[in-house]
């Protein structure tokens, strides 16, 4: 009997160890998850089909420094969370002596998985900060959301986390509206974000808006040139060309008149550029130049305090620029104005698609019919604009490569500044 009790106790002990081990090594393999971590550096994490991390992206300049020369692809989400917080502490974004805050956004394909993911992330962060004795308040995205965001999420019938993901997807896709994005699955929204992030992976954060500006310029030109060529053909073509579109009540002249009105409104559209006040733009450029000068000259010891002050001033200027430009839904003002002009042009097109529908004509079919007639001219314009875009893209790539060395020096300075702070604390 004693032997049986001993064996039973022995088995219970090992079962307890197995459970404990399972808790300690809990994995976060939730496919197509979308996570953001905000500790001032704002970092976006997305998992793939296997639930392992597929993309880790910087959402601001500080995050560019945090993630410089890191590679988290294929790792467990829990490990990546630990590494990001560790790097945050190492570079001085988290101060063990002060009360820190971290905002967590978690979203998966359904409500149950989302709740499970959020619970696991918070538990992992709590475990890590206890181990490292870091004072940190963990805030869920919905707790940090503005009243405007909460109302928008309620209006669309989605969570704050999904609304955040939807805003990102809309800012990266010219054809997607917020209402359409709200109805999409997290998996499909992630796919849009991942595809575009990879397209501009080579760029520093502040170059990304410029990249989208160049991209929109190309697509706007193509949109306008396409309509111009079609209108020129329609106005000059003989009546019989439109035989398949004419009815007892609609003749060729009605088609010409409707398309001319469409072209007139398109060509009259003048894009209103979001302008950054000259004083702020000048202040930003001067501070960036001072930081570069500081990193390239003088001793590390002499530069630390000046570096910290300049970085703080630059951060404040960038915040003022965001406020001046305006933010949609509380997210990245410049970023959310991407493709704004194309969206306005598409609204004009939708208006005239309705006009043509009243004539019993599908505008898409009419334009495709005409494009077949002018294929050579349109292809020539497409190729010219694509070559211009590629040239500007390569120029941005060159600037991004030049900036890599600067990022490296800035990261080293952050590390040195953090070390000095630790040593000062010991003294």
C-alpha positions, -999 to 999 in steps of 0.1 A, spaced: 0 0 0 29 23 9 44 16 -25 12 24 -43 10 58 -24 46 65 -32 41 58 -69 9 79 -69 27 108 -52 56 104 -76 33 106 -106 14 136 -92 47 154 -87 58 149 -123 23 159 -135 27 191 -116 61 197 -131 47 191 -166 19 216 -161 43 241 -146 66 236 -175 37 241 -200 28 274 -183 64 286 -184 68 277 -221 33 287 -233 33 294 -270 14 321 -289 8 302 -321 -23 321 -333 -24 324 -371 -28 358 -388 -27 377 -355 -22 415 -355 -4 430 -325 10 464 -317 32 474 -288 35 510 -278 62 520 -253 69 553 -273 85 532 -300 55 518 -317 60 483 -331 36 462 -353 38 424 -352 20 400 -375 19 362 -375 16 339 -404 -3 307 -412 17 287 -387 12 313 -359 48 323 -358 60 358 -363 61 368 -400 65 406 -399 78 431 -373 75 467 -385 84 501 -371 55 525 -369 76 555 -359 112 568 -359 120 555 -324 108 521 -335 132 522 -365 161 526 -340 147 499 -317 144 474 -346 176 483 -364 194 451 -375 169 428 -358 153 398 -374 123 382 -357 109 362 -386 99 326 -377 101 332 -339 74 327 -312 54 358 -305 62 356 -267 100 356 -274 96 386 -297 76 405 -270 104 398 -245 131 410 -270 112 442 -278 108 452 -242 144 442 -235 156 464 -264 133 492 -251 151 491 -217 185 487 -233 180 519 -254 165 539 -226 129 539 -238 120 521 -206 134 533 -173 134 507 -145 135 535 -120 103 551 -132 67 541 -138 65 531 -175 34 524 -197 28 499 -225 -2 499 -247 -12 465 -262 -33 460 -292 -42 424 -301 -65 412 -329 -71 377 -343 -97 362 -367 -125 358 -341 -134 372 -307 -124 341 -287 -89 340 -303 -85 377 -298 -93 375 -261 -70 345 -257 -42 363 -276 -46 395 -254 -46 374 -222 -14 356 -232 4 388 -243 -4 406 -210 6 375 -190 39 373 -209 47 410 -203 38 408 -166 61 378 -162 89 396 -180 87 428 -161 85 409 -128 117 391 -137 135 423 -147 119 443 -119 106 469 -143 77 492 -132 52 491 -160 15 497 -163 -1 476 -191 -29 493 -209 -53 475 -234 -59 494 -266 -96 500 -258 -86 516 -225 -62 541 -243 -86 549 -271 -101 583 -276 -138 588 -274 -138 594 -312 -122 560 -318 -145 542 -294 -175 558 -312 -162 548 -346 -155 512 -335 -190 510 -321 -205 525 -353 -187 499 -374 -194 471 -350 -158 461 -345 -132 462 -318 -107 491 -313 -79 467 -323 -96 458 -356 -103 495 -362 -66 502 -358 -58 475 -383 -85 487 -407 -70 522 -406 -36 509 -414 -50 488 -444 -70 518 -457 -39 541 -455 -20 515 -476 -46 507 -502 -61 533 -526 -92 512 -534 -102 504 -499 -127 523 -477 -129 521 -439 -164 506 -442 -152 479 -465 -121 472 -443 -143 468 -413 -162 439 -430 -129 421 -439 -113 393 -419 -82 401 -399 -64 376 -422 -73 396 -453 -65 429 -437 -31 416 -426 -24 404 -461 -29 440 -474 -6 455 -447 21 428 -452 22 432 -490 27 470 -488 51 469 -459 74 445 -478 72 468 -508 87 496 -488 108 476 -463 140 493 -475 127 527 -464 132 546 -431 99 555 -415 100 592 -425 107 583 -462 75 562 -464 51 591 -467 73 604 -495 72 570 -512 34 570 -511 33 606 -523 54 596 -554 33 565 -559 0 585 -557 15 611 -581 21 583 -606 -13 568 -603 -31 602 -604 -12 611 -636 -22 577 -651 -58 581 -640 -60 616 -656 -41 606 -688 -63 576 -693 -94 597 -691 -79 623 -714 -70 598 -741 -104 582 -739 -122 616 -741 -101 626 -772 -111 594 -789 -148 597 -780 -150 633 -792 -133 625 -826 -148 591 -834 -176 588 -859 -211 579 -847 -210 543 -860 -181 534 -835 -207 536 -807 -233 515 -824 -232 488 -796 -238 515 -770 -266 535 -787 -303 529 -782 -335 544 -794 -331 571 -768 -293 575 -766 -272 586 -796 -235 592 -800 -238 628 -792 -253 620 -758 -223 597 -751 -199 625 -762 -216 651 -740 -216 629 -709 -180 619 -712 -169 655 -719 -187 666 -687 -168 639 -669 -135 650 -683 -142 686 -676 -148 679 -639 -117 656 -637 -94 682 -653 -107 710 -631 -98 690 -599 -69 706 -581 -53 685 -554 -50 703 -521 -17 694 -506 -14 690 -468 11 717 -461 36 716 -432 42 751 -418 75 765 -430 87 772 -395 81 736 -383 97 722 -414 128 744 -410 131 736 -373 129 698 -381 156 700 -407 179 721 -385 175 696 -356 182 667 -379 213 684 -392 225 691 -356 220 655 -346 240 643 -376 268 668 -369 268 657 -332 271 620 -341 299 626 -367 321 649 -345 334 652 -310 338 626 -282 309 603 -271 312 615 -236 307 652 -245 278 645 -268 254 625 -246 235 652 -229 232 674 -261 221 643 -280 192 636 -256 181 672 -257 181 674 -295 162 641 -298 136 654 -274 132 687 -293 129 667 -326 102 645 -311 82 675 -300 86 692 -335 74 660 -352 43 659 -329 36 695 -338 38 687 -375 13 658 -371 -11 681 -353 -6 708 -379 -13 684 -408 -42 668 -390 -49 631 -381 -78 610 -392 -92 589 -363 -62 597 -341 -38 578 -363 -7 592 -381 -20 623 -399 3 622 -429 -1 584 -433 -39 586 -433 -39 612 -461 -24 587 -485 -42 583 -518 -66 611 -508 -65 626 -542 -71 593 -560 -101 588 -537 -115 622 -547 -110 614 -584 -127 580 -579 -157 599 -563 -160 619 -595 -158 588 -616 -185 571 -595 -208 601 -600 -204 598 -638 -208 560 -637 -242 569 -624 -248 594 -652 -239 567 -678 -261 541 -661 -291 564 -666 -282 563 -703 -282 525 -701 -244 524 -705 -218 507 -683 -189 532 -680 -164 504 -674 -174 487 -707 -173 519 -726 -138 528 -714 -125 492 -720 -139 494 -755 -121 527 -762 -88 515 -746 -87 486 -771 -87 512 -799 -60 534 -783 -39 506 -767 -6 517 -782 -8 553 -770 -20 543 -735 8 516 -732 34 542 -741 21 566 -713 20 537 -688 56 527 -696 68 564 -693 52 569 -659 63 536 -646 99 544 -656 96 578 -638 83 561 -607 111 535 -607 137 562 -610 123 581 -580 121 548 -561 157 541 -567 167 576 -555 148 569 -523 166 536 -519 199 554 -522 189 578 -495 178 550 -473 211 532 -477 230 563 -468 209 567 -437 218 532 -424 251 543 -410 235 573 -393 209 549 -377 238 527 -364 255 557 -348 223 570 -332 216 535 -318 251 533 -303 246 567 -287 213 556 -271 231 526 -257 259 547 -243 234 572 -228 216 543 -211 249 529 -197 258 563 -184 225 566 -167 229 532 -150 264 541 -138 253 575 -125 225 557 -105 251 534 -89 272 563 -79 
